[in-house]
Amino acid sequence: MAAADTAVSILEQVGEAKRNAERTAILAALEAGNWNRRQAARLLKIDYKALLYKMKKLSIGKEKRAPASRKAAVLQAESSAFTAAD
């Protein structure tokens, strides 16, 4: 019975590796396309609706992430607000 348990474990590992690879590829395409989902679908060479399905399945939010410079400004504003409160 140990061989059956190992086989299931290996199948689970393969499934998890596939989900991780798919998630990484989708996130990279979304970042490259500035979170434009149609552009990301073109980059991945998949149908737009297939991308939406995969995003939902993998719990990838559809909100656009702030650009790095904006993130830095927000973090700086937050840290100065905390400093001013002290």
N, C-alpha and C positions, 0 to 999 in steps of 0.2 A: 504494500500500500504506500510505501515511502516514495516510490517512483511516481505514482499518481499525484502525490502532494507536491513533489518537485516540479512536475509538468505544469501544474496549475500555477505554482509560484513563478515559473519561468514565463508563462503566458501573461500573468499579471504584470511582470516586469517589462515585458515587451510592449504591452498596452500602455503602461505608464510612460515608457520611453517615447512611444509614438505621440502621446498627448503632449509631452514636454517639447518635443521637436516641432510639432504643429503650432503650439502656442508661441514658441520662440520665433518661428518663421512669420507668423501672423503679426506679432508685435513689431518685428523688424520692418515688415512691409508697411504697417501703419505709421511707424515713426518716419520711415523714408518718404512717405506720402503726406506727412504732416497731418495724420489721422483722417485723411480723405479715404473713405472706405472703398469708393469706386476705383480710385487709383491703386490702392493696396490690392484689390482683387485683380487688376490688370498686371501688377507686378508679380503676383503669385500665379498668374495664368489660370485663375479659377473664376467661375461665375460669381457675380455680385451676391446673389442670394445664397450661394454656397458659403461665401465668406461670412455673411450675416448668421447663418445657421451655426457655423463653426465657432464664431465669436460667442454666441449664446451658449453653446455646448461647453465651451471652455471658460465661461464666465469672464470674458474680456469686455470691459465697459466700453461704451461707445462715446464717452465724453472725450473731448480733445484735451490733451495735456498741455500745460503751460510751457512755452519755450524756456530753455535753460536760463536765459538772461532775465526773464520775468520771474522765474522761480527764485533766482538769486536775490532779486529786488524784494520779493515777498518775504523770503527768509530774513533778509537784512531788516526789513521793517518790523517783522515780528520780534526779532532779537532786540532791537532798539526799544520796542514797546515794553518788553519784559525788563530791560535795564532801567527804563524810566520809571517803571512801577516800583522798583526796589528802592 
